[in-house]
């Protein structure tokens, strides 16, 4: 609590000094792996075959999991894209990086924070990113990238992956080591997979013209409609998987596969009436926070499943450890391959939004503000609705669907309160111009 009295500008300066106090390392890149980080949009873990799903949505991802390491308990830092991606980029929580909605507007990624790209760039890596984006929502995310490409709301994964391959071909020399980040818009709503993926699990030929922010609960969507949306959503996951296969083929054909580590994850999940809603951003239940995390490639153990706690903030320090780079001192996550990694540690998530759609008892739309915190530690999970000042807790081992709340315990309450009052590591930077919030 005393840390809240420290001026934010001083915190920002301290981070810069601690993170980049040394000179640029001089070393050969020979023997250090390339990194390809693929972040699927809105992909919940339990809709992938390697996580037990009964549809064949992810044969390529399943193969990568079989050849590498799969984490069964990876938590997203937020149920929507902007703060989750900022956590992947920086290795710190939304409360620390402040890239979220607060003070009545969206905030950009602060340029004082080290990112995956800026760190690896200092170590001689070429850095590139292709992501779906709007101009307003992703200010600052290009920091540290030699090449940063945007697909403006393009949810055809073939375009994103083909652009990534073209970018590698045009800008990477055989002797280069590179970081490539790809973020597809699929399987984000509206779910409109191309054939043959559209008809894999439904005979319906109608488009999913409904977008998730117009849907709320079974008063607007009945179980039959939800089943159709789920089938189309699964088709989009399979479409992304097909493009990951194309990328893997490219890496094999060019001889890069033996020197490239592939990381698969997602920014958050998606709900299909699990708790009476459709879409994401509105709650902190596991259908929105449990995301896949798979790492496969040279130097990575093969065929392992790990049950230790993991979060999106662990991706940056895990990558820096894989490439032999020093992790910035401000990073809150941990190297997931570290021998000192605890089996159980608190993993926080939070949601801070101006409003979200709900419905009243007559089915009329309502706008409700959202501010909430979740802590997962071991099998226990606490959800704190900050505005309502109410807490619920679940034992995920016996109640994975979060339907039977139990009495919160003091340790979990303290962890939630400690996270809630985490001091920011930077001065919040409002988006330039008039912000149009796009809830990815």
C-alpha positions as CSV (number, residue, x, y, z in Angstrom):
1,X,0.0,0.0,0.0
2,X,2.8,2.4,0.8
3,X,4.0,2.1,-2.9
4,X,0.9,4.0,-4.0
5,X,2.5,7.2,-2.7
6,X,5.5,7.0,-5.0
7,X,5.1,9.4,-8.0
8,X,4.4,7.5,-11.2
9,X,7.0,9.4,-13.1
10,X,9.7,8.2,-10.6
11,X,8.4,4.6,-11.0
12,X,8.7,5.0,-14.8
13,X,12.3,6.3,-14.6
14,X,13.3,3.6,-12.2
15,X,12.0,0.9,-14.6
16,X,14.1,2.3,-17.4
17,X,17.2,2.4,-15.3
18,X,16.7,-1.2,-14.0
19,X,15.7,-2.7,-17.3
20,X,18.4,-1.3,-19.5
21,X,21.3,-0.5,-17.2
22,X,23.8,-2.6,-19.1
23,X,25.3,-2.1,-22.5
24,X,24.0,-3.9,-25.6
25,X,25.4,-7.5,-25.4
26,X,27.9,-8.5,-28.0
27,X,27.6,-12.2,-28.9
28,X,27.0,-14.5,-31.8
29,X,23.5,-15.7,-32.4
30,X,24.6,-19.1,-33.5
31,X,22.8,-21.8,-31.5
32,X,20.1,-19.5,-30.2
33,X,16.6,-20.2,-31.5
34,X,14.2,-18.2,-33.5
35,X,10.9,-17.5,-31.8
36,X,7.5,-17.7,-33.4
37,X,4.7,-16.6,-31.1
38,X,1.2,-17.3,-32.4
39,X,-1.6,-15.6,-30.4
40,X,-5.0,-16.8,-31.5
41,X,-7.9,-14.4,-30.8
42,X,-10.6,-15.5,-28.4
43,X,-9.5,-19.2,-28.4
44,X,-10.5,-21.0,-25.2
45,X,-8.3,-23.9,-24.2
46,X,-11.0,-26.5,-23.9
47,X,-11.9,-26.2,-27.6
48,X,-8.6,-27.7,-28.7
49,X,-8.1,-31.4,-29.1
50,X,-4.9,-31.5,-27.0
51,X,-7.0,-30.1,-24.1
52,X,-9.6,-32.8,-24.4
53,X,-12.1,-31.4,-26.9
54,X,-14.1,-34.0,-28.8
55,X,-14.0,-32.2,-32.2
56,X,-10.9,-32.3,-34.4
57,X,-10.4,-28.6,-34.3
58,X,-6.6,-28.5,-33.9
59,X,-4.6,-31.4,-35.4
60,X,-1.5,-29.2,-36.1
61,X,-1.6,-27.6,-32.6
62,X,-2.0,-31.1,-31.1
63,X,1.1,-32.3,-33.0
64,X,3.1,-29.3,-31.7
65,X,1.9,-30.2,-28.1
66,X,2.9,-33.8,-28.6
67,X,6.3,-32.7,-29.7
68,X,6.7,-30.1,-26.9
69,X,5.3,-28.9,-23.6
70,X,1.6,-28.2,-22.9
71,X,0.6,-26.2,-19.8
72,X,-2.8,-27.3,-18.5
73,X,-3.4,-24.3,-16.2
74,X,-2.5,-21.1,-18.1
75,X,-4.6,-18.0,-17.1
76,X,-5.2,-15.0,-19.2
77,X,-4.7,-11.6,-17.5
78,X,-8.0,-10.2,-18.8
79,X,-11.1,-11.3,-20.6
80,X,-10.5,-8.8,-23.5
81,X,-7.6,-8.2,-25.9
82,X,-6.0,-4.9,-25.2
83,X,-4.8,-5.6,-21.6
84,X,-4.0,-9.2,-22.4
85,X,-1.8,-8.5,-25.3
86,X,0.0,-5.8,-23.3
87,X,0.7,-8.4,-20.6
88,X,2.2,-10.7,-23.3
89,X,4.2,-7.9,-24.7
90,X,5.6,-6.7,-21.3
91,X,5.5,-9.5,-18.8
92,X,3.5,-7.5,-16.3
93,X,-0.1,-7.4,-15.1
94,X,-2.8,-5.0,-16.3
95,X,-2.6,-3.2,-13.0
96,X,1.1,-2.6,-13.6
97,X,1.1,-1.7,-17.3
98,X,-2.2,0.3,-17.2
99,X,-3.1,-0.5,-20.9
100,X,-6.8,-0.8,-20.3
101,X,-9.9,1.2,-19.9
102,X,-9.8,3.7,-17.1
103,X,-10.4,7.4,-16.4
104,X,-13.2,7.1,-19.0
105,X,-11.0,6.2,-21.9
106,X,-8.7,3.6,-23.4
107,X,-5.0,3.8,-22.7
108,X,-2.0,3.0,-24.9
109,X,0.9,0.8,-24.2
110,X,3.4,3.1,-22.4
111,X,6.7,3.4,-24.3
112,X,8.8,3.3,-21.0
113,X,8.0,-0.4,-20.5
114,X,10.4,-2.9,-22.0
115,X,8.7,-5.4,-24.4
116,X,9.6,-8.8,-25.9
117,X,10.6,-7.1,-29.1
118,X,12.7,-4.3,-27.6
119,X,14.6,-6.8,-25.4
120,X,15.3,-9.3,-28.2
121,X,16.2,-6.4,-30.5
122,X,18.9,-5.4,-28.1
123,X,20.3,-8.9,-28.4
124,X,20.6,-8.8,-32.2
125,X,17.3,-10.4,-33.1
126,X,15.3,-9.2,-36.1
127,X,11.8,-8.6,-34.8
128,X,8.5,-8.7,-36.8
129,X,4.8,-8.7,-36.0
130,X,1.6,-9.2,-38.0
131,X,-1.5,-8.6,-36.0
132,X,-5.1,-7.7,-36.5
133,X,-5.6,-4.2,-35.2
134,X,-7.5,-1.0,-35.2
135,X,-5.5,2.2,-35.3
136,X,-6.9,3.4,-32.0
137,X,-6.6,0.3,-29.9
138,X,-3.0,-0.7,-30.4
139,X,-0.9,2.5,-30.0
140,X,2.6,1.6,-28.7
141,X,2.5,-2.1,-29.6
142,X,5.0,-1.6,-32.4
143,X,7.8,-0.7,-30.0
144,X,10.9,-2.7,-30.7
145,X,9.7,-4.2,-33.9
146,X,11.8,-3.8,-37.1
147,X,8.7,-4.7,-39.1
148,X,5.1,-4.2,-37.8
149,X,2.2,-5.0,-40.1
150,X,-1.5,-4.7,-39.6
151,X,-4.5,-6.5,-40.9
152,X,-7.4,-4.2,-40.2
153,X,-10.1,-6.4,-38.9
154,X,-9.2,-9.2,-41.3
155,X,-10.5,-12.5,-39.9
156,X,-9.2,-14.7,-42.7
157,X,-6.2,-16.4,-41.2
158,X,-4.7,-17.1,-44.6
159,X,-4.0,-13.4,-45.1
160,X,-2.3,-13.0,-41.7
161,X,0.0,-16.1,-42.1
162,X,0.8,-15.4,-45.8
163,X,1.8,-11.8,-44.9
164,X,4.0,-13.2,-42.1
165,X,5.7,-15.6,-44.5
166,X,6.3,-12.9,-47.1
167,X,7.7,-10.6,-44.4
168,X,10.2,-13.3,-43.4
169,X,11.2,-14.0,-47.0
170,X,11.7,-10.3,-47.7
171,X,13.5,-9.2,-44.6
172,X,15.4,-12.1,-42.9
173,X,18.8,-13.3,-44.1
174,X,19.8,-17.0,-43.5
175,X,22.2,-15.9,-40.7
176,X,19.5,-13.8,-38.9
177,X,17.8,-14.9,-35.7
178,X,14.3,-13.6,-35.5
179,X,11.2,-13.0,-33.3
180,X,8.0,-13.3,-35.2
181,X,4.6,-12.6,-33.5
182,X,1.4,-13.5,-35.3
183,X,-2.0,-12.6,-34.0
184,X,-5.0,-13.8,-36.0
185,X,-8.4,-12.3,-35.7
186,X,-10.0,-15.7,-35.8
187,X,-11.8,-17.2,-34.0
188,X,-13.3,-13.8,-33.0
189,X,-16.9,-13.1,-33.7
190,X,-18.6,-12.9,-36.2
191,X,-17.8,-16.5,-36.9
192,X,-17.6,-16.8,-40.6
193,X,-15.1,-19.6,-41.5
194,X,-14.5,-20.3,-45.2
195,X,-15.2,-23.7,-46.6
196,X,-14.3,-26.4,-46.0
197,X,-14.2,-25.3,-42.3
198,X,-17.7,-23.7,-42.3
199,X,-19.6,-27.0,-42.8
200,X,-17.3,-29.2,-40.7
201,X,-19.7,-29.3,-37.7
202,X,-23.0,-27.7,-39.0
203,X,-25.2,-28.1,-42.0
204,X,-26.4,-24.5,-41.7
205,X,-25.3,-22.3,-44.6
206,X,-26.3,-19.1,-42.9
207,X,-23.6,-16.6,-41.9
208,X,-23.0,-15.7,-38.2
209,X,-24.0,-12.1,-38.7
210,X,-24.5,-11.6,-35.0
211,X,-21.5,-10.1,-33.3
212,X,-20.8,-10.9,-29.7
213,X,-21.4,-7.4,-28.3
214,X,-25.1,-7.6,-29.4
215,X,-25.6,-10.9,-27.6
216,X,-26.3,-11.4,-23.9
217,X,-27.7,-14.5,-22.3
218,X,-30.3,-17.0,-23.3
219,X,-33.1,-14.3,-23.6
220,X,-31.4,-13.2,-26.8
221,X,-29.7,-16.5,-27.8
222,X,-31.3,-19.9,-27.3
223,X,-29.3,-23.1,-26.9
224,X,-29.8,-24.0,-30.6
225,X,-28.4,-20.7,-31.8
226,X,-25.6,-21.0,-29.3
227,X,-24.8,-24.5,-30.7
228,X,-24.6,-23.1,-34.2
229,X,-22.3,-20.3,-33.1
230,X,-20.1,-22.8,-31.4
231,X,-19.9,-25.0,-34.5
232,X,-18.9,-22.0,-36.6
233,X,-16.4,-20.9,-33.9
234,X,-14.8,-24.3,-34.0
235,X,-14.6,-24.1,-37.7
236,X,-12.6,-20.9,-37.3
237,X,-10.2,-22.6,-34.9
238,X,-9.7,-25.3,-37.4
239,X,-9.0,-22.7,-40.1
240,X,-6.3,-21.1,-37.9
241,X,-4.9,-24.5,-37.2
242,X,-4.7,-25.1,-41.0
243,X,-2.7,-21.9,-41.4
244,X,-0.4,-22.8,-38.6
245,X,0.3,-26.0,-40.6
246,X,1.2,-23.9,-43.6
247,X,3.6,-21.9,-41.5
248,X,5.2,-25.1,-40.1
249,X,5.6,-26.4,-43.6
250,X,7.3,-23.2,-44.6
251,X,9.7,-23.5,-41.7
252,X,10.5,-27.1,-42.6
253,X,10.9,-26.4,-46.3
254,X,13.3,-23.5,-45.6
255,X,15.3,-25.5,-43.0
256,X,14.2,-23.1,-40.2
257,X,12.2,-25.6,-38.3
258,X,15.3,-27.1,-36.5
259,X,16.2,-23.6,-35.2
260,X,12.7,-22.2,-34.4
261,X,10.7,-22.5,-31.2
262,X,6.9,-22.1,-31.7
263,X,4.7,-20.8,-28.9
264,X,0.9,-21.1,-29.2
265,X,-1.4,-19.2,-26.9
266,X,-4.5,-17.0,-26.9
267,X,-5.4,-13.6,-25.5
268,X,-8.6,-14.8,-23.8
269,X,-11.5,-17.3,-24.3
270,X,-15.1,-17.1,-25.4
271,X,-18.4,-18.0,-23.7
272,X,-21.3,-19.9,-25.2
273,X,-23.9,-19.7,-22.5
274,X,-21.6,-21.3,-19.9
275,X,-22.8,-18.7,-17.5
276,X,-25.7,-17.3,-19.5
277,X,-23.7,-15.1,-21.9
278,X,-22.2,-15.1,-25.4
279,X,-18.8,-13.7,-26.2
280,X,-16.2,-12.2,-23.9
281,X,-15.0,-9.3,-21.7
282,X,-18.0,-9.5,-19.3
283,X,-16.9,-12.0,-16.6
284,X,-13.8,-13.7,-15.1
285,X,-15.0,-17.3,-15.4
286,X,-12.7,-19.9,-16.7
287,X,-14.3,-20.0,-20.2
288,X,-12.8,-16.5,-20.7
289,X,-9.6,-16.9,-18.7
290,X,-8.3,-20.5,-19.3
291,X,-6.2,-20.2,-22.5
292,X,-3.8,-22.6,-24.2
293,X,-0.1,-22.5,-23.8
294,X,2.1,-24.8,-25.9
295,X,5.9,-24.5,-26.5
296,X,7.6,-26.7,-29.1
297,X,11.0,-26.7,-30.7
298,X,14.8,-27.1,-30.2
299,X,15.8,-27.2,-26.5
300,X,12.2,-27.8,-25.4
301,X,11.3,-31.1,-23.7
302,X,9.1,-33.4,-25.9
303,X,5.8,-34.7,-25.0
304,X,5.4,-33.2,-21.6
305,X,2.2,-31.9,-19.9
306,X,2.8,-29.6,-17.0
307,X,0.2,-28.7,-14.3
308,X,2.1,-25.9,-12.7
309,X,0.5,-22.5,-12.6
310,X,1.1,-20.3,-15.7
311,X,-0.1,-16.9,-16.9
312,X,0.4,-14.7,-20.0
313,X,2.9,-12.6,-18.0
314,X,5.2,-15.7,-18.1
315,X,5.7,-15.6,-21.9
316,X,8.2,-12.8,-22.0
317,X,10.6,-14.2,-19.3
318,X,10.3,-17.7,-20.8
319,X,11.3,-16.4,-24.2
320,X,14.2,-14.4,-22.8
321,X,15.5,-17.5,-21.0
322,X,15.2,-19.6,-24.2
323,X,17.3,-17.1,-26.2
324,X,19.8,-16.4,-23.5
325,X,18.7,-12.8,-22.9
326,X,18.4,-11.0,-19.6
327,X,14.9,-10.5,-18.3
328,X,14.0,-6.9,-17.4
329,X,13.8,-6.5,-13.7
330,X,10.3,-5.0,-13.8
331,X,8.8,-8.2,-15.2
332,X,6.3,-9.9,-12.8
333,X,6.1,-13.3,-14.7
334,X,8.5,-16.2,-14.4
335,X,10.5,-18.5,-16.7
336,X,8.2,-21.5,-17.0
337,X,11.2,-23.8,-17.5
338,X,13.0,-22.6,-14.3
339,X,13.9,-25.2,-11.7
340,X,12.7,-22.7,-9.0
341,X,9.2,-22.3,-10.5
342,X,6.7,-23.0,-7.7
343,X,3.9,-25.4,-8.4
344,X,1.4,-23.1,-6.9
345,X,1.5,-19.3,-7.0
346,X,-1.2,-16.6,-7.4
347,X,-2.1,-15.8,-11.0
348,X,-4.2,-12.6,-11.2
349,X,-6.7,-11.4,-13.9
350,X,-8.8,-8.3,-14.0
351,X,-11.5,-6.6,-16.1
352,X,-12.0,-2.9,-16.2
353,X,-14.6,-1.7,-18.7
354,X,-17.0,1.3,-19.0
355,X,-20.0,-1.0,-19.6
356,X,-21.1,-4.3,-21.0
357,X,-24.4,-5.5,-22.4
358,X,-26.8,-7.4,-20.2
359,X,-30.6,-7.7,-20.2
360,X,-33.3,-7.1,-17.7
361,X,-36.1,-9.4,-16.7
362,X,-38.1,-8.3,-19.7
363,X,-35.2,-8.9,-22.2
364,X,-34.4,-5.3,-22.6
365,X,-30.7,-4.3,-23.1
366,X,-28.9,-2.8,-20.1
367,X,-25.4,-1.3,-19.8
368,X,-23.5,-2.4,-16.7
369,X,-20.1,-1.2,-15.6
370,X,-17.5,-3.9,-15.0
371,X,-14.6,-3.8,-12.5
372,X,-13.5,-7.1,-11.2
373,X,-10.5,-9.1,-10.1
374,X,-9.8,-12.9,-10.1
375,X,-7.0,-14.8,-8.4
376,X,-6.2,-18.4,-9.1
377,X,-3.9,-20.2,-6.7
378,X,-3.7,-24.0,-6.8
379,X,-7.2,-25.3,-7.2
380,X,-8.8,-22.3,-5.6
381,X,-10.2,-19.3,-7.5
382,X,-11.6,-16.1,-6.1
383,X,-13.6,-13.6,-8.1
384,X,-14.1,-10.1,-6.6
385,X,-16.8,-7.8,-8.1
386,X,-15.2,-4.6,-6.9
387,X,-18.1,-2.3,-7.7
388,X,-20.6,-4.5,-5.9
389,X,-18.0,-5.3,-3.2
390,X,-18.8,-9.0,-3.3
391,X,-16.5,-12.0,-3.5
392,X,-17.1,-15.6,-4.6
393,X,-14.7,-18.5,-4.5
394,X,-14.6,-21.9,-6.3
395,X,-12.7,-25.1,-5.9
396,X,-11.8,-25.8,-9.6
397,X,-10.7,-29.4,-8.8
398,X,-14.3,-30.4,-7.8
399,X,-16.2,-27.6,-9.5
400,X,-14.4,-26.8,-12.8
401,X,-17.6,-25.2,-14.3
402,X,-17.8,-22.7,-11.4
403,X,-21.4,-23.4,-10.4
404,X,-21.1,-24.0,-6.7
405,X,-19.4,-21.1,-4.8
406,X,-17.7,-21.7,-1.5
407,X,-16.8,-19.4,1.4
408,X,-13.7,-17.2,0.5
409,X,-10.6,-17.8,2.6
410,X,-8.5,-15.0,4.0
411,X,-5.4,-15.9,2.0
412,X,-7.2,-15.5,-1.3
413,X,-8.9,-12.3,-0.2
414,X,-5.5,-10.9,0.7
415,X,-4.0,-11.9,-2.7
416,X,-6.9,-10.2,-4.5
417,X,-6.6,-7.0,-2.4
418,X,-2.8,-6.9,-3.0
419,X,-3.3,-7.2,-6.7
420,X,-6.1,-4.6,-6.7
421,X,-3.7,-2.0,-5.2
422,X,-0.7,-2.9,-7.4
423,X,1.0,0.4,-8.2
424,X,1.4,1.2,-11.8
425,X,4.9,0.9,-13.4
426,X,4.3,3.8,-15.7
427,X,2.3,7.0,-16.3
428,X,-0.9,6.0,-18.0
429,X,-1.0,7.2,-21.6
430,X,-4.4,7.9,-23.1
431,X,-5.0,7.0,-26.7
432,X,-4.4,9.9,-29.0
433,X,-7.5,11.7,-30.4
434,X,-11.0,10.6,-29.7
435,X,-11.0,7.0,-28.5
436,X,-13.4,4.6,-30.0
437,X,-13.5,1.5,-27.8
438,X,-13.3,-1.8,-29.7
439,X,-13.8,-4.7,-27.3
440,X,-11.6,-7.3,-28.9
